[in-house]
Amino acid sequence: MAPYAPGTSEGLSSPLSYSMKACLFSVFRALAVSAVVVGITGAALAATPVKHHRKKKAGATLAAVAVSAGARLTAASVRSRKKVWVQTWDEPTYKDSTAGDKVDGEDLSIRKAAVDALGPLNGAVVVADPTTGRILTIVNQPLALGGGFQPCSTIKVSVALAALREGLVERTNPIKFYSKHSLDLTDALAYSNNYYFANLGIKLGYERVNYYAHLFGYGEKAGINVEGEHAGLFPAAPPKNGGMGMLTSFGEEISQTPLELAGLMSAVANGGTLYWLQYPRSQEEVTAFQPQVKRHLDIGNLIEQIKPGMKGAVEFGTARRAKQDDEILGKTGTCSEGRTHLGWFGSFNDTGGRKLVVVVMLTGGKPSIGATASGVAGDVYKRLASENFFKVSTPLTPALLSAPICCSR
């Protein structure tokens, strides 16, 4: 996991950022090129007629020194370049994410869109109906149900709601960080500013952050009778690595499941009802499905204050790859857990006759970042929109077991 640093967390994976390493490599390369130029100049002087023997001797010396320096700098630049680009990850970036999935009871048209959008990436996609809590499809069920992962910057949604409820911040009131720099809540969410949310965490303190996190579903199962589901974890104390700042900006020591994020996003999408997520696995269960409320969250007036930031993330912030003609709101997350990148995106559409929550979690190497996850979710919405899915106001059609089994490669 990358150490905490002020700024935007998306794409951060080490104390020395890739841009810094690239800058050092460019300096080495420029010095090497300069040395070569000096060497050529020296060689030219060395090749002059004998009567200019002093210049010839000086040129030869200059050429020898420059060539030696150039060789050393070139070697250093190569070593630096290798340090930037050669990495080993514990999880593969590309994998057949449909292996082992069972599609009985799923909405097969939504599953097809999710499978096609994820493509060869190693990750999971959860699509749910925020008005009922029904899970419509899970792509890569072993990954989505098998355990939790660090939430990275997706934790900022719950932190924002907690800070608003406690009166520590207002959407349009900027917080000043440096002498000439300040951010309001909308931009802090849109750009995923770590410094902003680290400071909110310090002001809230552990007890209040812990209270609201559990209220919003962290540390417990999001589903009811969902076979194979494991609950996430919330730490019993502030993390040793970075304290409250890391807890509320990177989700340090928190374990979040894709279903937990889907539950929270559903509550934000529907105005504050936290449903038990249910995953019908047969036509009989689909037919008998009844929504079950876990609890009502008193956040209706707060949701309108975080929506501009979640919309901004898609319009101009860290989730621009999800942008569609229809309005999409969401929050990205990027960090490293051990030697594995994690990329999150929790989202919902805010227009049309039907609403969906789409959660994407990617794992693997460098491409597994929040921006990529937002692109996968955006593609899910795009594929469904092309079929006029969101223009229909009728309830979602149950999957038919007699339909061909689809959506596995």
C-alpha positions in Angstrom: 0.0 0.0 0.0 1.4 3.4 -1.0 2.3 5.7 1.9 -0.1 8.7 2.4 0.7 11.8 0.4 -1.4 14.9 -0.1 -3.1 15.2 -3.5 -5.0 12.8 -5.6 -4.8 9.1 -4.8 -5.8 7.8 -8.2 -2.8 5.9 -9.7 -0.5 6.3 -6.7 1.4 3.1 -5.9 4.7 4.0 -4.3 6.4 6.8 -2.3 8.2 8.0 -5.4 5.5 8.6 -8.1 5.9 7.4 -11.7 6.1 11.0 -12.9 9.0 11.7 -10.5 10.8 8.6 -11.7 10.1 9.6 -15.3 11.5 13.1 -14.6 14.8 11.6 -13.2 15.1 9.4 -16.2 14.7 12.4 -18.5 17.4 14.2 -16.7 19.8 11.2 -17.0 19.0 11.0 -20.7 19.5 14.7 -21.3 22.9 14.6 -19.5 23.9 11.6 -21.6 23.0 13.3 -24.8 24.9 16.4 -23.7 27.9 14.3 -23.0 27.7 12.8 -26.5 27.6 16.3 -28.1 30.6 17.4 -26.1 32.4 14.2 -27.2 31.7 14.9 -30.8 33.0 18.5 -30.4 36.1 17.1 -28.8 36.6 14.6 -31.6 36.3 17.4 -34.2 39.0 19.4 -32.4 41.2 16.3 -32.2 40.9 15.9 -36.0 42.1 19.4 -36.8 45.6 20.0 -38.5 48.8 19.4 -36.6 49.6 23.1 -36.3 46.7 23.4 -33.9 48.3 20.8 -31.7 47.1 22.4 -28.5 43.5 22.3 -29.7 44.0 18.8 -31.0 45.3 17.6 -27.6 42.5 19.4 -25.7 39.9 18.0 -28.1 41.2 14.4 -27.6 41.1 14.8 -23.8 37.6 16.3 -24.0 36.4 13.6 -26.2 37.7 10.8 -23.9 36.2 12.4 -20.8 32.8 13.0 -22.6 32.6 9.5 -24.0 33.3 8.0 -20.5 30.8 10.3 -18.8 28.2 9.6 -21.5 28.7 5.9 -21.1 28.2 6.1 -17.4 25.1 8.4 -17.7 23.6 6.2 -20.4 24.1 3.1 -18.2 22.6 5.0 -15.2 19.6 6.1 -17.3 19.0 2.5 -18.5 19.1 1.3 -14.8 16.7 4.1 -13.9 14.4 3.2 -16.7 14.4 -0.4 -15.6 13.4 0.6 -12.1 10.5 2.6 -13.4 8.9 0.0 -15.7 9.9 -3.4 -14.6 7.6 -4.6 -11.8 6.2 -7.8 -10.5 2.6 -8.1 -9.2 1.1 -10.9 -7.1 -2.1 -11.0 -9.1 -2.4 -11.1 -12.9 -3.9 -8.1 -14.7 -5.7 -10.3 -17.3 -7.8 -13.3 -16.5 -11.0 -15.1 -17.5 -13.2 -13.5 -14.9 -16.3 -15.6 -15.8 -14.7 -19.0 -14.8 -16.8 -20.7 -12.1 -19.8 -18.3 -12.4 -23.4 -19.6 -12.2 -25.9 -17.5 -14.1 -29.2 -19.0 -12.9 -31.5 -16.3 -11.7 -29.5 -13.5 -13.1 -30.7 -10.9 -15.6 -28.9 -12.2 -18.7 -29.0 -9.1 -20.8 -27.3 -7.1 -17.9 -24.8 -9.9 -17.4 -23.8 -9.9 -21.1 -23.2 -6.2 -20.9 -21.1 -6.5 -17.8 -19.1 -9.5 -19.2 -18.4 -7.7 -22.5 -17.4 -4.5 -20.7 -15.0 -6.2 -18.3 -13.4 -8.1 -21.2 -10.1 -9.8 -20.3 -9.4 -7.8 -17.2 -9.0 -9.5 -13.8 -11.9 -8.1 -11.7 -15.5 -8.3 -10.6 -18.6 -6.4 -11.7 -21.7 -6.2 -9.5 -24.9 -4.7 -10.8 -27.8 -4.2 -8.5 -31.3 -2.6 -8.5 -31.0 0.3 -6.0 -34.8 0.4 -5.6 -35.1 -3.1 -4.3 -31.7 -4.4 -3.3 -31.8 -7.2 -5.9 -28.5 -8.2 -7.3 -29.0 -8.6 -11.1 -25.6 -10.0 -11.9 -22.2 -10.7 -10.4 -19.3 -11.3 -12.9 -16.5 -13.2 -11.2 -18.5 -14.5 -8.3 -15.5 -16.1 -6.5 -13.7 -12.7 -6.3 -16.8 -10.6 -5.5 -18.0 -12.9 -2.7 -14.8 -14.4 -1.4 -13.6 -11.5 0.8 -12.8 -7.8 1.1 -10.2 -5.5 -0.2 -8.9 -2.1 0.7 -11.5 0.4 -0.4 -8.9 3.0 -1.4 -10.6 6.4 -2.1 -14.2 5.0 -2.3 -14.2 5.4 1.5 -14.4 9.1 0.9 -18.2 8.9 0.1 -19.0 7.7 3.7 -16.5 10.2 5.2 -18.2 13.0 3.3 -21.6 12.0 4.6 -20.3 11.7 8.1 -18.6 15.1 8.0 -21.8 16.7 6.6 -24.0 15.1 9.3 -21.6 16.3 12.0 -21.6 19.9 10.6 -17.9 19.9 10.0 -18.2 20.9 6.4 -20.6 22.4 3.9 -20.5 21.6 0.1 -19.7 25.1 -1.0 -17.4 26.2 1.8 -13.8 25.7 0.8 -11.2 24.3 3.2 -7.9 26.1 3.0 -4.8 23.9 2.9 -2.0 26.1 1.9 -1.5 29.8 1.7 -2.9 30.0 -1.8 -4.9 26.7 -2.2 -8.3 25.6 -1.1 -11.0 23.1 -2.1 -14.7 22.7 -1.5 -16.4 19.3 -1.1 -17.4 19.0 -4.7 -13.9 19.4 -6.1 -12.4 17.3 -3.3 -14.7 14.4 -4.3 -14.3 14.9 -8.0 -10.5 15.0 -7.9 -10.3 12.6 -4.9 -8.1 14.9 -2.9 -6.3 13.0 -0.1 -5.3 16.0 2.0 -9.0 17.2 2.2 -10.3 13.8 3.4 -7.3 13.2 5.7 -8.1 16.4 7.5 -11.8 15.5 7.7 -10.8 12.2 9.3 -8.7 13.9 11.9 -11.5 16.3 12.7 -14.1 13.6 13.0 -11.9 11.3 15.1 -12.0 7.5 15.2 -15.2 7.1 17.2 -17.4 9.0 14.9 -15.8 7.6 11.7 -16.3 4.1 13.2 -19.9 4.8 14.0 -20.9 6.1 10.6 -18.9 3.4 8.8 -20.9 0.7 10.5 -24.1 2.6 10.0 -23.4 2.6 6.3 -22.7 -1.2 6.2 -18.9 -1.5 6.7 -17.8 -4.5 8.7 -20.9 -6.6 8.1 -22.4 -8.7 5.3 -24.3 -6.6 2.7 -26.4 -9.5 1.6 -28.9 -11.8 3.2 -28.7 -15.5 2.4 -26.1 -14.9 -0.3 -24.2 -18.1 -0.6 -20.5 -17.7 -0.3 -20.6 -14.1 0.8 -17.9 -12.9 3.3 -18.2 -9.8 5.4 -15.8 -7.0 5.2 -13.7 -5.7 8.2 -13.4 -2.3 9.9 -10.3 -1.8 12.2 -10.9 -1.6 15.9 -8.5 1.3 16.2 -6.9 3.9 13.9 -4.3 2.3 11.6 -0.7 2.3 12.7 0.3 3.5 9.2 -0.9 7.1 9.0 -3.6 7.1 11.6 -7.0 8.7 10.8 -5.6 10.5 7.8 -4.8 7.3 6.0 -8.1 5.7 7.2 -10.3 8.3 5.7 -8.3 9.0 2.5 -7.1 5.6 1.5 -9.2 3.3 3.6 -6.1 1.9 5.4 -6.8 -1.4 7.2 -10.4 -1.4 6.1 -11.6 -4.5 4.1 -14.5 -3.6 1.8 -16.4 -6.1 -0.4 -17.9 -5.2 -3.8 -21.3 -6.0 -2.2 -20.8 -3.5 0.6 -20.0 -0.8 -1.9 -23.0 -1.8 -3.9 -25.2 -1.5 -0.8 -23.9 2.0 0.0 -24.2 3.2 -3.6 -27.8 1.9 -3.6 -28.6 3.9 -0.5 -27.2 7.0 -2.1 -29.0 6.4 -5.3 -32.4 5.8 -3.7 -32.4 8.6 -1.2 -31.2 6.8 2.0 -32.6 3.2 2.2 -30.0 0.6 2.9 -31.5 -2.6 1.6 -30.3 -6.1 2.3 -28.9 -7.2 -1.0 -30.5 -10.4 -2.3 -29.2 -12.7 -5.0 -32.0 -14.9 -6.5 -30.5 -18.1 -7.8 -33.5 -19.7 -9.4 -36.6 -18.7 -11.3 -38.7 -19.5 -8.2 -36.6 -17.2 -6.0 -36.9 -14.4 -8.6 -40.7 -14.8 -8.7 -40.9 -14.8 -4.9 -38.5 -11.9 -4.5 -39.5 -9.3 -1.9 -37.3 -6.3 -0.9 -36.0 -6.3 2.6 -34.8 -3.1 4.3 -31.8 -3.3 6.6 -32.2 0.2 7.9 -33.2 3.7 6.8 -30.4 6.2 6.8 -31.2 9.8 7.7 -29.1 11.2 4.9 -31.7 12.3 2.3 -30.7 16.0 2.6 -27.0 15.1 2.7 -27.1 13.1 -0.6 -27.8 16.3 -2.6 -24.6 17.8 -1.2 -22.4 14.9 -2.4 -24.0 14.4 -5.7 -22.3 17.3 -7.4 -18.9 15.9 -6.5 -19.8 12.4 -7.7 -21.1 13.9 -10.9 -18.0 16.0 -11.2 -15.8 12.9 -10.9 -17.4 11.6 -14.1 -17.7 15.0 -15.9 -14.2 16.4 -15.2 -12.5 14.4 -12.4 -11.0 10.9 -11.8 -13.8 9.0 -13.5 -14.0 10.7 -16.9 -13.8 7.4 -18.7 -17.3 6.6 -17.4 -18.9 9.7 -19.0 -22.0 9.0 -21.1 -24.8 11.0 -22.7 -26.9 10.1 -19.7 -25.9 11.3 -16.2 -23.7 8.9 -14.3 -22.5 9.6 -10.7 -19.7 7.7 -9.0 -16.5 7.6 -7.0 -13.2 6.0 -8.0 -10.5 4.4 -5.8 -6.9 3.4 -6.5 -4.2 2.1 -4.2 -1.9 -0.9 -3.7 -2.5 -3.7 -1.3 0.7 -5.5 -0.8 2.2 -6.0 -4.3 -1.2 -5.8 -6.1 -2.9 -2.8 -7.6 -6.6 -2.2 -6.8 -9.0 -0.2 -8.9 -12.5 0.6 -7.7 -15.5 2.4 -9.1 -18.9 2.6 -7.4 -21.6 4.3 -9.5 -25.3 4.8 -10.4 -27.2 6.4 -13.2 -29.4 9.4 -12.2 -31.6 9.7 -15.2 -34.0 7.5 -17.2 -36.9 5.2 -16.2 -34.6 2.6 -14.6 -31.8 3.0 -12.1 -28.8 0.7 -11.8 -25.9 0.5 -9.4 -22.7 -0.7 -11.1 -19.6 -1.5 -8.9 -16.4 -2.5 -10.6 -13.3 -3.8 -8.7 -10.1 -4.6 -10.6 -7.0 -6.3 -9.3 -3.6 -6.9 -10.9 -0.8 -4.7 -12.3 -0.5 -1.2 -13.4 -3.7 -1.0 -15.5 -5.8 -1.9 -12.4 -6.7 1.6 -11.3 -9.9 3.5 -10.6 -9.9 5.2 -14.0 -9.9 1.9 -15.8 -12.7 0.6 -13.5 -14.8 3.7 -14.3 -14.3 2.9 -18.0 -15.6 -0.6 -17.5 -18.7 0.7 -15.7 -19.2 3.4 -18.3 -19.2 0.6 -21.0 -21.9 -1.3 -19.1 -24.1 1.7 -19.1 -23.3 2.4 -22.7 -24.2 -1.1 -23.9 -27.4 -1.1 -22.0 -28.4 2.4 -23.2 -27.9 1.2 -26.8 -30.7 -1.3 -26.1 -32.9 1.5 -24.7 -32.7 -0.2 -21.3 -33.0 3.0 -19.3 -35.9 4.4 -21.3 -38.2 1.7 -20.0 -40.0 2.4 -16.8 -41.4 -1.1 -16.2 -39.8 -3.2 -13.5 -36.7 -5.2 -14.4 -37.7 -8.5 -16.2 -36.7 -11.6 -14.3 -34.2 -13.9 -16.0 -35.7 -17.0 -17.6 -34.0 -20.3 -16.9 -35.1 -21.6 -20.2 -33.0 -18.9 -22.0 -29.6 -20.0 -23.3 -26.9 -19.9 -20.8 -24.8 -16.9 -21.9 -22.0 -14.7 -21.0 -19.0 -16.9 -20.3 -16.0 -17.1 -22.5 
